[in-house]
């Protein structure tokens, strides 16, 4: 299934209250989003589209987890997406369009992380630390473009 079909079907299931079934499709959509992101990074094409797909997938999965009654897990797809964008900004891989899109869309993911519930201690990396790294990576990217 293509990403668009996966996300639309998952959204329909989530809207109907079938959160468990929706999560299966959201997981597949996230996998497809990461695959498309890696293709964009390796070929230096479709950077803006790949970042938007990744962000939409992570946000939809997180919101479905909240609606499903698993708010402590909702931050996981968001953190994974933020980490991938940070890694992209710091690496030599990917073109300028991909990196600019990553820097541009990081605030949306960070806002979603911020609006989420307090995280459990065993969820993973600390939210504040992730935010600090994201801001530093985005700032370094924009400063590099200005020089």
GIBEL-V741970 format. One line per field, one symbol per residue. ss: DSSP state (A for helix, B for strand, O for the rest). psi: psi as a letter, one per 30 degrees, with the letter a starting at -180 (. if undefined). burial: # if it has 9 or more other ideal C-beta (glycine too) atoms within 8 Angstrom, else .. Layout:
ss: ???
psi: ???
burial: ???
This chain:
ss: OOAAAAAAAAAAAAAOOOAAAAAAAAAAAAAAAAAAAAAAAAAOOOAAAAAAAAAAAAAAAAAAAAAAOOAAAAAAAAAAAAAAAAAAAAOOOOOAAAAAAAAAAAAAAAAAAAAOOOOOOOOOOOAAAAAAAAAAAAAAAAAAAAO
psi: kleeeeeeeeeeeeefgieeeeeeeeeeeeeeeeeeeeeeeffhlheeeeeeeeeeeeeeeeeeeeffghfffffeeeeeeeeeeeeeeflflkleeeeeeeeefeeeeeeeeefllkllfgeakkeeeeeeeeeeeeeeeeeeff.
burial: ..#..##.###.##....#..##.######.###.##.###..#.#####################.#..##.#############.##....#..#######.##.###.##..#..#...#...#..##.##..##.###.....
